[in-house]
Amino acid sequence: MARAKTMPPRHRELGLSDQQVRELYRTMVLARVIDERLWILSRQGKAHFVLTSRGHEAAQVGSALALRVGYDYVFSYYRDMALGLALGFTPDDIFLSVLARQGDIMSGGRQLPNHLSSRRLRVATQSSSVASQIPHGAGAAYAARVLGEDFVAITYFGDGATSKGDFHEGLNFAAVWKLPAIFFCENNGWAISVPLDKQMGTATVAERAAAYGIPGVRLDGCDPLAVYAATREAVERARRGEGPTLIDAEVVRLTPHSSQDDDHYRTRDVLDEAKRRDPIPRFRRYLEEQNLLDEAEDARLWDELRAEVIAAQERAEAAPPPPPEEARRHLFAAEGR
């Protein structure tokens, strides 16, 4: 009798090594540990405002794995801390920004948290205005066409952003010119307190792609391997000159919208369902099934990362605040110019 063939693990079918998926999990956990510390700081009155990536980690880290970091252009939004860590930002960078310290590489302590910015990593500075980064992403993709280069521009946003004019203008422009753009919706079903069915007439964000004649891909955003596969396909398609893709990654928001939101509008059933889909224990179970992680190793990882994060927090707390005389820097022209 012929022996049944054993299927390779999903990550190997996708061309990912055991080390890559372990590192993917580590980055997800690091984001969660930082997130937990930031909420503690907000309750202590040390962090004025906190925006969380909790529940979005798989979508952010899985998609980042499909990019050429430092070559492809990234336009993030305010919930993308885990994405930033996957691209090369450090815990120190996060805490210096949240605590508004002089050493903050993103704004020198002038901007709200999670407004990622790095010329080295090609992560564009963002605005707090929802969806405003979407036309910018289309513009960067147009620059690739003008320059004759094969970088892609990926733009991240929440489901609420798809109700803004910026979304429609950006997608339409990218579709008409078949630009190397990826529009990545982290769809947690809530535009702050407004549920999805009160935001749009379509059942899904992915359906909106048909209006522009581009692919719309709907997927489980709590599965980092599914996210990686879809983003990689969109990247390859963009580099081949076949135009943009809209990715609708269905994620969960495990916390209130921000540290200033009481979340009273979500029922206990909604919150319980979100916890059930938490991407970190789900991916941990996958790694355990593949004998790539066990309970003791996982406990050591969390302990190691908690120590690393607390050290980064302490360094940031000890760092000096921005000099008062620099408050108007980049706002007004310098004298004599």
N, C-alpha and C positions, 0 to 999 in steps of 0.2 A: 504494500500500500504506500502510495506517495505521501511523504510528510508535508503537512500543511505549511505554507510559507508564513513566517513571522513578519508582520508589518513593522517597519521601523517606527520609532517614536515620531510624533508630529513635528517636533522641532528639527529633527534630522531630515525629514521629508522636505522641509523648507530650507535646508542648507545651513541650519544653525548648529553650532557645536554645543556640547554639554556646558562648556565654560561660558559661552555667550548667554545661555538661558539662566545659568546661575547668577551671572552678573546682572541680567535683566531683573531678576527677582531682588537682588541686593539693592538696586537703585529704587525699585518700588518701595521696599522697606525703609530705605533711607528717607525717602520723601514722606512716608507716613510718620516716622519718628520726628522729623523736623516739624511736621504739621502739628503733632501733639504738643511739642514744646512751644510753638508759636501761640497756640490757644491758651496755654498756661500763662505765658507772658502777657497776653491780652487781659486775662482775668486778674493779673497782678498789677495792672496799670502801667506796665513797662512798654508794651506794644500798643500803639494807638489804634491800629486797624489791621485785621488779619483776614486774608482771603485764602481759602483752602483748596487743595487739589485732592482731598480725601475721597476716594471712589473713582477718580479719573486716572489713577496711576498707570493702569494697564494700557489705556488708550495713548497716553502721552509717551511712555517709555517704549512701548511696542512700535509706535510709528517712528520715533526718533531713530530706532535701529535700522530703518530702511533708508536713511538719508546719508549723504556724504557730508559729515560734520565739518563746518568751516568752508564749505564750497557751495552747498545749496543754501538759499536764503530762507530764513524762518521769520514769520510774523506771528507772534504769540498773542495770547490774551491773558487777563488778570488771574486766571485759575491755573496757570501752566508751570507751577513750581517743579513738579516731577519732570516735565519736559526739559526745563532748564538744567536740572541735575544730569539728565541723560545726555545733554549736549555738551556738558563740561563746566557748568557753573558749580561752585562748591558750597558747602554749608556756611562757610565764612561769608561768602557773597550774599547769601540769603539773609543771615542775621544782621550784617552791616546795613543792608537795605531796610529791613523791617524796623530796626532800632534807629534808623536815620543817622548813621555815623559818617564821618568825613571820608572814610575809606571805601564807602559804597561805590563800586565800579560802574553802577548803572546810572546814578544821578548825583553822586556826592551827597546823599541824604536829602534830596529835594523831592523825590517822587514817592507815590504810594507803593506799598509792597507788590512784588510779583510783576512789576513793569520791567521785564527783562530787556537787556540791551548789551550787545557786545559786537564791536566792529570785527574783532578777531574771529568770532564764531559766526559772523554774518546773521546775527539776530538783531532785527531792526527795533529801534525804540518805538514804543507804543503809546497810544493815548488812552485815557480812561473812557472816552466816548465809545460806546458799544458799536462794533462792526466797522469802525473807521479804518482798521488795518486791512480790510478785504480789498478795497481798490488799490491800496499800496502793494499788496501781494501780486495783484494782476499787473501792476506797473513794473515790478521787479522781474516778473516773467517776460514782459515785453522787452525789458532790457537785455535779457538773454538772447532774444531773437535779434535785436539790433546789433549786439556785440558778436553774434555768431558763436556763443558759448553754450555748453550743454548743462548748465546748472538749472535746477528747478526752484520754484518758489512755493513753499507750503505755508498756508495761512490757517491758523486755529481760531475757533470761535465757539460760542455756545449756541444753543438752539434759539434763544431770544434774538440773537443777531440776525437770524434769517428773516426776521420781520422788518428789517431796516432797509432803506433804499440802497445803502452801500453794498449790501449783499447782492442785490439784483444787478446793479451797475457793474460790480466787479466780475461776477460770473458771466454776464452778457459780453463784456469786453473780451475776457479771456477766451470765451467760446468762439466769438466771431473771428478772432485772430489765431485760433488753435494754439494758444500759448502753453508753455510748460509749467502749468500751475496746478496745485492740489489745494482744494478747499476742504478743510477737515473740521467737521462739526462734532464737538463733544456734547452730545445730546443727553442731558440728564433729565429732560422733561419739564424743567422749571426755569422760567425767565424771572428770577428772584422768586416771586410768589405766584406767578401766572402759569398755570399748567399748559401743556402742549396743545390741548384741544381748544384753548382760548387764544392761542397765538396764530393758528393757521388753519386753513380749510382743508389741507391735505392731511392724510393720516400719518405720513412720515416726511422727514426732511429730504430723504433721498429722492422722492417723487418729483421734487422741484427741479431736478437736473434735466428732466425731459423738456422743460420749457426752453432750455438753451441748447438742446441737441447734444448733450454730453452725458457720459455714464454717471449714474447715481448708485453708489454701493452702500447698502445697509448691512450692518454687522453688529455682533456682540462686542461692545467696547470694553467689556470686563475680561475679555480673553486676549491677552497680549499677542499670542501667536496668530490669531485671526486678524488682529489689527496689523501686525507686521506684514502678513501675506498680502492684504489689500493695499497697504501703503506702498509696498515694494512694486506691486503690479502698476499702481498709479504712477510711481516714479519712472518705471521703465517705459511706460506708455508716453509720458511727458518727454523723456529724453529722445524717444524715437520721432518726436514731432507730431504726435497724434492728438495733442490737445489736453485740456484740463479734465479733472475728475472731481466729483463731489463725493466725499466719504461721510456717511452718517453713522457715527460710532455711538451706540446706545450705552451710556454709562450710568452711574448712580452718584448722587450727591449725598454723602453720609453725614454731613453737618449742615447747619444753617447756611444761608447764602454767604454771610460774612459774620464777623464777630459782633456786628451791630444788629443782627437779625435774630428774632426770637423763634422763627420757624413754626409759629402757631397754626399756620394754614395747612400743614401736612398732617394727615391722620397717622395714628399708630400703625395701622396696616401698611401704609405707604412706607413708613420708616423701617418697619420690620422686613419688608420686601427688599428695600435697598440694602440692608445689612446682609440679607441672604445672598445677594449678588456681589458682595464685597470681593474685589479682584485679588486681594492679597492671599487670604486663605484658600481661594480657589486655585491659584497658581502654585501655592505651596503644596497642595494635594497632588497636583500634576507632577511636581518634582519628586515628591515622595514615591509616587507610583513608578517613576523611572529610576528609582534608587539614586537620585542625585542630591537628596537631602533627607536627613532624619531629624527626629524631634530634638535631640541634643545639639546638633549642628545649628538648627534654626534658633534655639534659645541662645546659643553663643553669638550668633549673628546679631540678634536684637540687642543683646547686652553690649556688644562691641560698638554698634552704631549709636546706641544711646550715649555711651561714653564719648564717642567722637562728636556727637551733636552738642552735648553739654559743654565740651571744651570749646567748640566754635562759638557757642552762645556767650561763654565767659570772656572770650577774646573780644567779641563785639561789644559787650557791655563795658569793657575796659578801654575801648577805643574812644578818641576824642570826638565831640560833635563837630559839625561843620562850622568854620569861622563865620561869625555874624556878617562880616563885611563881604562875604561871597553870596549873600542871599539873593542879590539881583543879577548874579553872573548868568550869562546866556539869555537874559530877559531884555537887557538894554545894551545898546552899543557902548563900548568902552570910550572914555574921553580921548580925543585926539584921533579918532578913527572915523 
